[in-house]
Amino acid sequence: MECSIMQERQTLQITCPDCGCNQMSRPDDFHFDTNFVDVFCGDCGREIFKDDVISQATNTVKKQIDDMFRNTFKGGGFKLK
Ligand SMILES: [Zn+2]
């Protein structure tokens, strides 16, 4: 369980909240959990904070759930018995 969470984080796309660029400059010893510092947007130079990434990830999950429900309703497969 823990392992799959780690893998998701490693592939997590970080997008700049200001310009939408996803090229981030990160220090060599960057670590999501313990060393989330000195992360900057490669385009506009905005500093990216852990909270930015977490809120983006939360929005992504919400959207996936929304899509899932929408598809379920669209297919007519969701019926109350
Ligand atoms: Zn930017």
PDB file of the backbone (N, CA, C, O) and the ligand in Angstrom, with CONECT records:
HET     ZN  A 101       1
ATOM      1  N   MET A   1       0.855  -1.204   0.000  1.00  0.00           N
ATOM      2  CA  MET A   1       0.000   0.000   0.000  1.00  0.00           C
ATOM      3  C   MET A   1       0.883   1.243   0.000  1.00  0.00           C
ATOM      4  O   MET A   1       0.748   2.134  -0.839  1.00  0.00           O
ATOM      5  N   GLU A   2       1.776   1.267   0.959  1.00  0.00           N
ATOM      6  CA  GLU A   2       2.691   2.410   1.056  1.00  0.00           C
ATOM      7  C   GLU A   2       3.513   2.559  -0.223  1.00  0.00           C
ATOM      8  O   GLU A   2       3.804   3.670  -0.668  1.00  0.00           O
ATOM      9  N   CYS A   3       3.877   1.423  -0.799  1.00  0.00           N
ATOM     10  CA  CYS A   3       4.711   1.433  -1.990  1.00  0.00           C
ATOM     11  C   CYS A   3       3.983   2.103  -3.156  1.00  0.00           C
ATOM     12  O   CYS A   3       4.573   2.908  -3.876  1.00  0.00           O
ATOM     13  N   SER A   4       2.725   1.777  -3.339  1.00  0.00           N
ATOM     14  CA  SER A   4       2.002   2.347  -4.473  1.00  0.00           C
ATOM     15  C   SER A   4       1.803   3.852  -4.291  1.00  0.00           C
ATOM     16  O   SER A   4       1.782   4.606  -5.264  1.00  0.00           O
ATOM     17  N   ILE A   5       1.660   4.277  -3.046  1.00  0.00           N
ATOM     18  CA  ILE A   5       1.529   5.715  -2.800  1.00  0.00           C
ATOM     19  C   ILE A   5       2.812   6.428  -3.206  1.00  0.00           C
ATOM     20  O   ILE A   5       2.775   7.487  -3.833  1.00  0.00           O
ATOM     21  N   MET A   6       3.942   5.837  -2.843  1.00  0.00           N
ATOM     22  CA  MET A   6       5.222   6.440  -3.195  1.00  0.00           C
ATOM     23  C   MET A   6       5.374   6.560  -4.706  1.00  0.00           C
ATOM     24  O   MET A   6       5.865   7.570  -5.211  1.00  0.00           O
ATOM     25  N   GLN A   7       4.951   5.529  -5.418  1.00  0.00           N
ATOM     26  CA  GLN A   7       5.099   5.559  -6.870  1.00  0.00           C
ATOM     27  C   GLN A   7       4.228   6.646  -7.483  1.00  0.00           C
ATOM     28  O   GLN A   7       4.634   7.321  -8.429  1.00  0.00           O
ATOM     29  N   GLU A   8       3.039   6.807  -6.942  1.00  0.00           N
ATOM     30  CA  GLU A   8       2.174   7.856  -7.468  1.00  0.00           C
ATOM     31  C   GLU A   8       2.799   9.221  -7.275  1.00  0.00           C
ATOM     32  O   GLU A   8       2.726  10.086  -8.148  1.00  0.00           O
ATOM     33  N   ARG A   9       3.418   9.403  -6.112  1.00  0.00           N
ATOM     34  CA  ARG A   9       4.018  10.704  -5.832  1.00  0.00           C
ATOM     35  C   ARG A   9       5.175  10.981  -6.768  1.00  0.00           C
ATOM     36  O   ARG A   9       5.382  12.117  -7.195  1.00  0.00           O
ATOM     37  N   GLN A  10       5.932   9.938  -7.086  1.00  0.00           N
ATOM     38  CA  GLN A  10       7.093  10.158  -7.943  1.00  0.00           C
ATOM     39  C   GLN A  10       6.679  10.578  -9.344  1.00  0.00           C
ATOM     40  O   GLN A  10       7.394  11.327 -10.009  1.00  0.00           O
ATOM     41  N   THR A  11       5.533  10.099  -9.790  1.00  0.00           N
ATOM     42  CA  THR A  11       5.099  10.451 -11.129  1.00  0.00           C
ATOM     43  C   THR A  11       4.118  11.631 -11.116  1.00  0.00           C
ATOM     44  O   THR A  11       3.588  12.031 -12.152  1.00  0.00           O
ATOM     45  N   LEU A  12       3.895  12.171  -9.919  1.00  0.00           N
ATOM     46  CA  LEU A  12       2.942  13.256  -9.793  1.00  0.00           C
ATOM     47  C   LEU A  12       3.411  14.468 -10.599  1.00  0.00           C
ATOM     48  O   LEU A  12       4.539  14.936 -10.447  1.00  0.00           O
ATOM     49  N   GLN A  13       2.547  14.949 -11.432  1.00  0.00           N
ATOM     50  CA  GLN A  13       2.870  16.107 -12.249  1.00  0.00           C
ATOM     51  C   GLN A  13       2.659  17.372 -11.427  1.00  0.00           C
ATOM     52  O   GLN A  13       1.579  17.599 -10.881  1.00  0.00           O
ATOM     53  N   ILE A  14       3.684  18.177 -11.349  1.00  0.00           N
ATOM     54  CA  ILE A  14       3.547  19.445 -10.657  1.00  0.00           C
ATOM     55  C   ILE A  14       3.340  20.535 -11.707  1.00  0.00           C
ATOM     56  O   ILE A  14       4.133  20.687 -12.636  1.00  0.00           O
ATOM     57  N   THR A  15       2.275  21.272 -11.538  1.00  0.00           N
ATOM     58  CA  THR A  15       1.982  22.341 -12.484  1.00  0.00           C
ATOM     59  C   THR A  15       1.995  23.673 -11.756  1.00  0.00           C
ATOM     60  O   THR A  15       1.439  23.800 -10.665  1.00  0.00           O
ATOM     61  N   CYS A  16       2.624  24.651 -12.356  1.00  0.00           N
ATOM     62  CA  CYS A  16       2.683  25.979 -11.753  1.00  0.00           C
ATOM     63  C   CYS A  16       1.269  26.574 -11.686  1.00  0.00           C
ATOM     64  O   CYS A  16       0.578  26.636 -12.702  1.00  0.00           O
ATOM     65  N   PRO A  17       0.841  27.008 -10.506  1.00  0.00           N
ATOM     66  CA  PRO A  17      -0.502  27.595 -10.379  1.00  0.00           C
ATOM     67  C   PRO A  17      -0.635  28.908 -11.137  1.00  0.00           C
ATOM     68  O   PRO A  17      -1.744  29.322 -11.475  1.00  0.00           O
ATOM     69  N   ASP A  18       0.469  29.553 -11.400  1.00  0.00           N
ATOM     70  CA  ASP A  18       0.413  30.859 -12.064  1.00  0.00           C
ATOM     71  C   ASP A  18       0.404  30.746 -13.577  1.00  0.00           C
ATOM     72  O   ASP A  18      -0.453  31.339 -14.232  1.00  0.00           O
ATOM     73  N   CYS A  19       1.347  29.992 -14.149  1.00  0.00           N
ATOM     74  CA  CYS A  19       1.489  29.994 -15.609  1.00  0.00           C
ATOM     75  C   CYS A  19       1.171  28.637 -16.236  1.00  0.00           C
ATOM     76  O   CYS A  19       1.087  28.531 -17.459  1.00  0.00           O
ATOM     77  N   GLY A  20       0.990  27.590 -15.409  1.00  0.00           N
ATOM     78  CA  GLY A  20       0.630  26.291 -15.954  1.00  0.00           C
ATOM     79  C   GLY A  20       1.789  25.484 -16.486  1.00  0.00           C
ATOM     80  O   GLY A  20       1.598  24.394 -17.025  1.00  0.00           O
ATOM     81  N   CYS A  21       2.989  26.011 -16.340  1.00  0.00           N
ATOM     82  CA  CYS A  21       4.171  25.283 -16.791  1.00  0.00           C
ATOM     83  C   CYS A  21       4.417  24.095 -15.874  1.00  0.00           C
ATOM     84  O   CYS A  21       4.201  24.195 -14.666  1.00  0.00           O
ATOM     85  N   ASN A  22       4.866  22.971 -16.427  1.00  0.00           N
ATOM     86  CA  ASN A  22       5.145  21.823 -15.559  1.00  0.00           C
ATOM     87  C   ASN A  22       6.621  21.454 -15.540  1.00  0.00           C
ATOM     88  O   ASN A  22       6.986  20.339 -15.165  1.00  0.00           O
ATOM     89  N   GLN A  23       7.448  22.376 -15.938  1.00  0.00           N
ATOM     90  CA  GLN A  23       8.893  22.163 -15.829  1.00  0.00           C
ATOM     91  C   GLN A  23       9.371  22.829 -14.545  1.00  0.00           C
ATOM     92  O   GLN A  23       9.505  24.051 -14.484  1.00  0.00           O
ATOM     93  N   MET A  24       9.625  22.026 -13.527  1.00  0.00           N
ATOM     94  CA  MET A  24      10.033  22.583 -12.247  1.00  0.00           C
ATOM     95  C   MET A  24      11.523  22.402 -12.036  1.00  0.00           C
ATOM     96  O   MET A  24      12.104  21.386 -12.418  1.00  0.00           O
ATOM     97  N   SER A  25      12.127  23.401 -11.426  1.00  0.00           N
ATOM     98  CA  SER A  25      13.509  23.224 -11.020  1.00  0.00           C
ATOM     99  C   SER A  25      13.516  22.760  -9.571  1.00  0.00           C
ATOM    100  O   SER A  25      12.959  23.414  -8.689  1.00  0.00           O
ATOM    101  N   ARG A  26      14.159  21.617  -9.343  1.00  0.00           N
ATOM    102  CA  ARG A  26      14.182  21.035  -8.009  1.00  0.00           C
ATOM    103  C   ARG A  26      15.624  20.734  -7.633  1.00  0.00           C
ATOM    104  O   ARG A  26      16.436  20.392  -8.492  1.00  0.00           O
ATOM    105  N   PRO A  27      15.941  20.861  -6.354  1.00  0.00           N
ATOM    106  CA  PRO A  27      17.306  20.506  -5.927  1.00  0.00           C
ATOM    107  C   PRO A  27      17.529  19.003  -6.020  1.00  0.00           C
ATOM    108  O   PRO A  27      16.572  18.229  -6.035  1.00  0.00           O
ATOM    109  N   ASP A  28      18.785  18.592  -6.081  1.00  0.00           N
ATOM    110  CA  ASP A  28      19.120  17.175  -6.231  1.00  0.00           C
ATOM    111  C   ASP A  28      18.622  16.337  -5.064  1.00  0.00           C
ATOM    112  O   ASP A  28      18.279  15.166  -5.223  1.00  0.00           O
ATOM    113  N   ASP A  29      18.587  16.959  -3.879  1.00  0.00           N
ATOM    114  CA  ASP A  29      18.165  16.187  -2.706  1.00  0.00           C
ATOM    115  C   ASP A  29      16.691  16.396  -2.401  1.00  0.00           C
ATOM    116  O   ASP A  29      16.244  16.181  -1.274  1.00  0.00           O
ATOM    117  N   PHE A  30      15.929  16.821  -3.424  1.00  0.00           N
ATOM    118  CA  PHE A  30      14.493  17.006  -3.239  1.00  0.00           C
ATOM    119  C   PHE A  30      13.831  15.715  -2.789  1.00  0.00           C
ATOM    120  O   PHE A  30      14.124  14.638  -3.310  1.00  0.00           O
ATOM    121  N   HIS A  31      12.944  15.833  -1.827  1.00  0.00           N
ATOM    122  CA  HIS A  31      12.123  14.695  -1.430  1.00  0.00           C
ATOM    123  C   HIS A  31      10.748  15.206  -1.068  1.00  0.00           C
ATOM    124  O   HIS A  31      10.615  16.160  -0.301  1.00  0.00           O
ATOM    125  N   PHE A  32       9.722  14.575  -1.616  1.00  0.00           N
ATOM    126  CA  PHE A  32       8.367  15.089  -1.443  1.00  0.00           C
ATOM    127  C   PHE A  32       7.985  15.231   0.019  1.00  0.00           C
ATOM    128  O   PHE A  32       7.424  16.252   0.417  1.00  0.00           O
ATOM    129  N   ASP A  33       8.282  14.214   0.826  1.00  0.00           N
ATOM    130  CA  ASP A  33       7.818  14.218   2.213  1.00  0.00           C
ATOM    131  C   ASP A  33       8.725  15.003   3.142  1.00  0.00           C
ATOM    132  O   ASP A  33       8.245  15.721   4.019  1.00  0.00           O
ATOM    133  N   THR A  34      10.017  14.872   2.960  1.00  0.00           N
ATOM    134  CA  THR A  34      10.929  15.397   3.976  1.00  0.00           C
ATOM    135  C   THR A  34      11.703  16.623   3.532  1.00  0.00           C
ATOM    136  O   THR A  34      12.232  17.353   4.371  1.00  0.00           O
ATOM    137  N   ASN A  35      11.780  16.861   2.250  1.00  0.00           N
ATOM    138  CA  ASN A  35      12.618  17.977   1.809  1.00  0.00           C
ATOM    139  C   ASN A  35      11.977  18.726   0.640  1.00  0.00           C
ATOM    140  O   ASN A  35      12.591  18.889  -0.414  1.00  0.00           O
ATOM    141  N   PHE A  36      10.756  19.172   0.834  1.00  0.00           N
ATOM    142  CA  PHE A  36      10.058  19.904  -0.225  1.00  0.00           C
ATOM    143  C   PHE A  36      10.407  21.383  -0.108  1.00  0.00           C
ATOM    144  O   PHE A  36       9.614  22.195   0.369  1.00  0.00           O
ATOM    145  N   VAL A  37      11.606  21.706  -0.553  1.00  0.00           N
ATOM    146  CA  VAL A  37      12.076  23.091  -0.484  1.00  0.00           C
ATOM    147  C   VAL A  37      12.772  23.459  -1.789  1.00  0.00           C
ATOM    148  O   VAL A  37      13.223  22.596  -2.543  1.00  0.00           O
ATOM    149  N   ASP A  38      12.844  24.750  -2.029  1.00  0.00           N
ATOM    150  CA  ASP A  38      13.571  25.254  -3.200  1.00  0.00           C
ATOM    151  C   ASP A  38      13.056  24.668  -4.504  1.00  0.00           C
ATOM    152  O   ASP A  38      13.832  24.335  -5.401  1.00  0.00           O
ATOM    153  N   VAL A  39      11.742  24.546  -4.597  1.00  0.00           N
ATOM    154  CA  VAL A  39      11.139  24.117  -5.856  1.00  0.00           C
ATOM    155  C   VAL A  39      10.571  25.357  -6.530  1.00  0.00           C
ATOM    156  O   VAL A  39       9.765  26.080  -5.943  1.00  0.00           O
ATOM    157  N   PHE A  40      10.991  25.597  -7.755  1.00  0.00           N
ATOM    158  CA  PHE A  40      10.558  26.794  -8.460  1.00  0.00           C
ATOM    159  C   PHE A  40      10.050  26.428  -9.852  1.00  0.00           C
ATOM    160  O   PHE A  40      10.509  25.468 -10.470  1.00  0.00           O
ATOM    161  N   CYS A  41       9.097  27.213 -10.321  1.00  0.00           N
ATOM    162  CA  CYS A  41       8.636  27.051 -11.689  1.00  0.00           C
ATOM    163  C   CYS A  41       9.775  27.369 -12.647  1.00  0.00           C
ATOM    164  O   CYS A  41      10.449  28.390 -12.509  1.00  0.00           O
ATOM    165  N   GLY A  42       9.984  26.490 -13.612  1.00  0.00           N
ATOM    166  CA  GLY A  42      11.065  26.700 -14.560  1.00  0.00           C
ATOM    167  C   GLY A  42      10.776  27.812 -15.548  1.00  0.00           C
ATOM    168  O   GLY A  42      11.673  28.262 -16.261  1.00  0.00           O
ATOM    169  N   ASP A  43       9.531  28.256 -15.596  1.00  0.00           N
ATOM    170  CA  ASP A  43       9.159  29.281 -16.563  1.00  0.00           C
ATOM    171  C   ASP A  43       9.087  30.659 -15.915  1.00  0.00           C
ATOM    172  O   ASP A  43       9.825  31.568 -16.297  1.00  0.00           O
ATOM    173  N   CYS A  44       8.192  30.817 -14.927  1.00  0.00           N
ATOM    174  CA  CYS A  44       8.003  32.149 -14.349  1.00  0.00           C
ATOM    175  C   CYS A  44       8.752  32.329 -13.029  1.00  0.00           C
ATOM    176  O   CYS A  44       8.829  33.440 -12.506  1.00  0.00           O
ATOM    177  N   GLY A  45       9.308  31.228 -12.484  1.00  0.00           N
ATOM    178  CA  GLY A  45      10.114  31.352 -11.282  1.00  0.00           C
ATOM    179  C   GLY A  45       9.339  31.383  -9.984  1.00  0.00           C
ATOM    180  O   GLY A  45       9.914  31.631  -8.924  1.00  0.00           O
ATOM    181  N   ARG A  46       8.037  31.134 -10.050  1.00  0.00           N
ATOM    182  CA  ARG A  46       7.233  31.110  -8.831  1.00  0.00           C
ATOM    183  C   ARG A  46       7.673  29.952  -7.945  1.00  0.00           C
ATOM    184  O   ARG A  46       7.926  28.852  -8.435  1.00  0.00           O
ATOM    185  N   GLU A  47       7.765  30.199  -6.637  1.00  0.00           N
ATOM    186  CA  GLU A  47       8.108  29.111  -5.738  1.00  0.00           C
ATOM    187  C   GLU A  47       6.903  28.201  -5.560  1.00  0.00           C
ATOM    188  O   GLU A  47       5.789  28.673  -5.334  1.00  0.00           O
ATOM    189  N   ILE A  48       7.129  26.890  -5.662  1.00  0.00           N
ATOM    190  CA  ILE A  48       6.055  25.905  -5.537  1.00  0.00           C
ATOM    191  C   ILE A  48       6.127  25.290  -4.148  1.00  0.00           C
ATOM    192  O   ILE A  48       7.180  24.816  -3.721  1.00  0.00           O
ATOM    193  N   PHE A  49       5.017  25.301  -3.459  1.00  0.00           N
ATOM    194  CA  PHE A  49       4.959  24.748  -2.112  1.00  0.00           C
ATOM    195  C   PHE A  49       4.240  23.405  -2.137  1.00  0.00           C
ATOM    196  O   PHE A  49       3.480  23.081  -3.050  1.00  0.00           O
ATOM    197  N   LYS A  50       4.518  22.653  -1.099  1.00  0.00           N
ATOM    198  CA  LYS A  50       3.901  21.333  -0.985  1.00  0.00           C
ATOM    199  C   LYS A  50       2.371  21.447  -1.027  1.00  0.00           C
ATOM    200  O   LYS A  50       1.691  20.616  -1.629  1.00  0.00           O
ATOM    201  N   ASP A  51       1.849  22.482  -0.381  1.00  0.00           N
ATOM    202  CA  ASP A  51       0.396  22.667  -0.366  1.00  0.00           C
ATOM    203  C   ASP A  51      -0.167  22.833  -1.776  1.00  0.00           C
ATOM    204  O   ASP A  51      -1.264  22.363  -2.079  1.00  0.00           O
ATOM    205  N   ASP A  52       0.601  23.511  -2.635  1.00  0.00           N
ATOM    206  CA  ASP A  52       0.153  23.678  -4.029  1.00  0.00           C
ATOM    207  C   ASP A  52      -0.043  22.321  -4.686  1.00  0.00           C
ATOM    208  O   ASP A  52      -1.045  22.073  -5.357  1.00  0.00           O
ATOM    209  N   VAL A  53       0.940  21.447  -4.476  1.00  0.00           N
ATOM    210  CA  VAL A  53       0.889  20.130  -5.114  1.00  0.00           C
ATOM    211  C   VAL A  53      -0.241  19.297  -4.532  1.00  0.00           C
ATOM    212  O   VAL A  53      -0.956  18.608  -5.259  1.00  0.00           O
ATOM    213  N   ILE A  54      -0.398  19.365  -3.204  1.00  0.00           N
ATOM    214  CA  ILE A  54      -1.438  18.569  -2.557  1.00  0.00           C
ATOM    215  C   ILE A  54      -2.820  19.025  -3.023  1.00  0.00           C
ATOM    216  O   ILE A  54      -3.686  18.196  -3.302  1.00  0.00           O
ATOM    217  N   SER A  55      -3.027  20.338  -3.108  1.00  0.00           N
ATOM    218  CA  SER A  55      -4.344  20.818  -3.536  1.00  0.00           C
ATOM    219  C   SER A  55      -4.594  20.454  -4.992  1.00  0.00           C
ATOM    220  O   SER A  55      -5.729  20.165  -5.373  1.00  0.00           O
ATOM    221  N   GLN A  56      -3.544  20.465  -5.810  1.00  0.00           N
ATOM    222  CA  GLN A  56      -3.702  20.039  -7.211  1.00  0.00           C
ATOM    223  C   GLN A  56      -4.059  18.569  -7.284  1.00  0.00           C
ATOM    224  O   GLN A  56      -4.935  18.170  -8.052  1.00  0.00           O
ATOM    225  N   ALA A  57      -3.378  17.764  -6.482  1.00  0.00           N
ATOM    226  CA  ALA A  57      -3.643  16.331  -6.484  1.00  0.00           C
ATOM    227  C   ALA A  57      -5.070  16.068  -6.020  1.00  0.00           C
ATOM    228  O   ALA A  57      -5.754  15.198  -6.558  1.00  0.00           O
ATOM    229  N   THR A  58      -5.511  16.816  -5.032  1.00  0.00           N
ATOM    230  CA  THR A  58      -6.873  16.645  -4.536  1.00  0.00           C
ATOM    231  C   THR A  58      -7.877  16.982  -5.623  1.00  0.00           C
ATOM    232  O   THR A  58      -8.866  16.273  -5.803  1.00  0.00           O
ATOM    233  N   ASN A  59      -7.623  18.066  -6.349  1.00  0.00           N
ATOM    234  CA  ASN A  59      -8.520  18.437  -7.437  1.00  0.00           C
ATOM    235  C   ASN A  59      -8.554  17.350  -8.512  1.00  0.00           C
ATOM    236  O   ASN A  59      -9.609  17.056  -9.076  1.00  0.00           O
ATOM    237  N   THR A  60      -7.393  16.757  -8.789  1.00  0.00           N
ATOM    238  CA  THR A  60      -7.330  15.714  -9.800  1.00  0.00           C
ATOM    239  C   THR A  60      -8.154  14.514  -9.376  1.00  0.00           C
ATOM    240  O   THR A  60      -8.886  13.939 -10.182  1.00  0.00           O
ATOM    241  N   VAL A  61      -8.037  14.138  -8.116  1.00  0.00           N
ATOM    242  CA  VAL A  61      -8.796  13.002  -7.617  1.00  0.00           C
ATOM    243  C   VAL A  61     -10.289  13.294  -7.672  1.00  0.00           C
ATOM    244  O   VAL A  61     -11.086  12.440  -8.059  1.00  0.00           O
ATOM    245  N   LYS A  62     -10.656  14.509  -7.281  1.00  0.00           N
ATOM    246  CA  LYS A  62     -12.074  14.888  -7.331  1.00  0.00           C
ATOM    247  C   LYS A  62     -12.609  14.786  -8.751  1.00  0.00           C
ATOM    248  O   LYS A  62     -13.720  14.306  -8.978  1.00  0.00           O
ATOM    249  N   LYS A  63     -11.802  15.244  -9.705  1.00  0.00           N
ATOM    250  CA  LYS A  63     -12.229  15.214 -11.092  1.00  0.00           C
ATOM    251  C   LYS A  63     -12.396  13.775 -11.570  1.00  0.00           C
ATOM    252  O   LYS A  63     -13.339  13.459 -12.295  1.00  0.00           O
ATOM    253  N   GLN A  64     -11.472  12.905 -11.160  1.00  0.00           N
ATOM    254  CA  GLN A  64     -11.571  11.510 -11.563  1.00  0.00           C
ATOM    255  C   GLN A  64     -12.845  10.882 -11.017  1.00  0.00           C
ATOM    256  O   GLN A  64     -13.517  10.110 -11.700  1.00  0.00           O
ATOM    257  N   ILE A  65     -13.166  11.227  -9.774  1.00  0.00           N
ATOM    258  CA  ILE A  65     -14.391  10.684  -9.171  1.00  0.00           C
ATOM    259  C   ILE A  65     -15.611  11.229  -9.905  1.00  0.00           C
ATOM    260  O   ILE A  65     -16.560  10.496 -10.184  1.00  0.00           O
ATOM    261  N   ASP A  66     -15.575  12.530 -10.215  1.00  0.00           N
ATOM    262  CA  ASP A  66     -16.681  13.127 -10.969  1.00  0.00           C
ATOM    263  C   ASP A  66     -16.883  12.409 -12.299  1.00  0.00           C
ATOM    264  O   ASP A  66     -18.005  12.056 -12.661  1.00  0.00           O
ATOM    265  N   ASP A  67     -15.779  12.196 -13.025  1.00  0.00           N
ATOM    266  CA  ASP A  67     -15.857  11.534 -14.325  1.00  0.00           C
ATOM    267  C   ASP A  67     -16.411  10.126 -14.180  1.00  0.00           C
ATOM    268  O   ASP A  67     -17.204   9.662 -15.000  1.00  0.00           O
ATOM    269  N   MET A  68     -15.975   9.453 -13.111  1.00  0.00           N
ATOM    270  CA  MET A  68     -16.417   8.094 -12.890  1.00  0.00           C
ATOM    271  C   MET A  68     -17.934   8.055 -12.705  1.00  0.00           C
ATOM    272  O   MET A  68     -18.619   7.215 -13.287  1.00  0.00           O
ATOM    273  N   PHE A  69     -18.445   8.973 -11.889  1.00  0.00           N
ATOM    274  CA  PHE A  69     -19.883   9.014 -11.667  1.00  0.00           C
ATOM    275  C   PHE A  69     -20.626   9.363 -12.954  1.00  0.00           C
ATOM    276  O   PHE A  69     -21.669   8.790 -13.267  1.00  0.00           O
ATOM    277  N   ARG A  70     -20.061  10.316 -13.688  1.00  0.00           N
ATOM    278  CA  ARG A  70     -20.713  10.748 -14.921  1.00  0.00           C
ATOM    279  C   ARG A  70     -20.811   9.579 -15.902  1.00  0.00           C
ATOM    280  O   ARG A  70     -21.855   9.355 -16.516  1.00  0.00           O
ATOM    281  N   ASN A  71     -19.711   8.841 -16.040  1.00  0.00           N
ATOM    282  CA  ASN A  71     -19.711   7.700 -16.951  1.00  0.00           C
ATOM    283  C   ASN A  71     -20.700   6.635 -16.495  1.00  0.00           C
ATOM    284  O   ASN A  71     -21.370   5.997 -17.307  1.00  0.00           O
ATOM    285  N   THR A  72     -20.776   6.458 -15.194  1.00  0.00           N
ATOM    286  CA  THR A  72     -21.686   5.453 -14.659  1.00  0.00           C
ATOM    287  C   THR A  72     -23.125   5.812 -14.989  1.00  0.00           C
ATOM    288  O   THR A  72     -23.908   4.962 -15.413  1.00  0.00           O
ATOM    289  N   PHE A  73     -23.465   7.085 -14.790  1.00  0.00           N
ATOM    290  CA  PHE A  73     -24.829   7.523 -15.075  1.00  0.00           C
ATOM    291  C   PHE A  73     -25.117   7.477 -16.566  1.00  0.00           C
ATOM    292  O   PHE A  73     -26.202   7.081 -16.991  1.00  0.00           O
ATOM    293  N   LYS A  74     -24.129   7.887 -17.356  1.00  0.00           N
ATOM    294  CA  LYS A  74     -24.295   7.934 -18.797  1.00  0.00           C
ATOM    295  C   LYS A  74     -24.602   6.543 -19.359  1.00  0.00           C
ATOM    296  O   LYS A  74     -25.440   6.383 -20.247  1.00  0.00           O
ATOM    297  N   GLY A  75     -23.903   5.549 -18.819  1.00  0.00           N
ATOM    298  CA  GLY A  75     -24.093   4.184 -19.306  1.00  0.00           C
ATOM    299  C   GLY A  75     -25.383   3.552 -18.824  1.00  0.00           C
ATOM    300  O   GLY A  75     -25.759   2.473 -19.282  1.00  0.00           O
ATOM    301  N   GLY A  76     -26.066   4.221 -17.899  1.00  0.00           N
ATOM    302  CA  GLY A  76     -27.315   3.684 -17.386  1.00  0.00           C
ATOM    303  C   GLY A  76     -27.100   2.458 -16.519  1.00  0.00           C
ATOM    304  O   GLY A  76     -28.036   1.704 -16.250  1.00  0.00           O
ATOM    305  N   GLY A  77     -25.854   2.262 -16.079  1.00  0.00           N
ATOM    306  CA  GLY A  77     -25.568   1.078 -15.292  1.00  0.00           C
ATOM    307  C   GLY A  77     -25.808   1.269 -13.806  1.00  0.00           C
ATOM    308  O   GLY A  77     -25.680   0.325 -13.027  1.00  0.00           O
ATOM    309  N   PHE A  78     -26.145   2.454 -13.422  1.00  0.00           N
ATOM    310  CA  PHE A  78     -26.336   2.729 -12.001  1.00  0.00           C
ATOM    311  C   PHE A  78     -27.823   2.770 -11.691  1.00  0.00           C
ATOM    312  O   PHE A  78     -28.500   3.763 -11.958  1.00  0.00           O
ATOM    313  N   LYS A  79     -28.309   1.705 -11.139  1.00  0.00           N
ATOM    314  CA  LYS A  79     -29.733   1.651 -10.825  1.00  0.00           C
ATOM    315  C   LYS A  79     -29.936   1.198  -9.398  1.00  0.00           C
ATOM    316  O   LYS A  79     -29.257   0.295  -8.908  1.00  0.00           O
ATOM    317  N   LEU A  80     -30.866   1.832  -8.754  1.00  0.00           N
ATOM    318  CA  LEU A  80     -31.206   1.420  -7.395  1.00  0.00           C
ATOM    319  C   LEU A  80     -32.231   0.302  -7.459  1.00  0.00           C
ATOM    320  O   LEU A  80     -33.221   0.378  -8.186  1.00  0.00           O
ATOM    321  N   LYS A  81     -31.970  -0.725  -6.687  1.00  0.00           N
ATOM    322  CA  LYS A  81     -32.923  -1.827  -6.714  1.00  0.00           C
ATOM    323  C   LYS A  81     -33.894  -1.714  -5.546  1.00  0.00           C
ATOM    324  O   LYS A  81     -34.779  -2.556  -5.395  1.00  0.00           O
TER     325      LYS A  81
HETATM  326 ZN    ZN A 101       5.113  29.409 -13.592  1.00  0.00          ZN2+
END
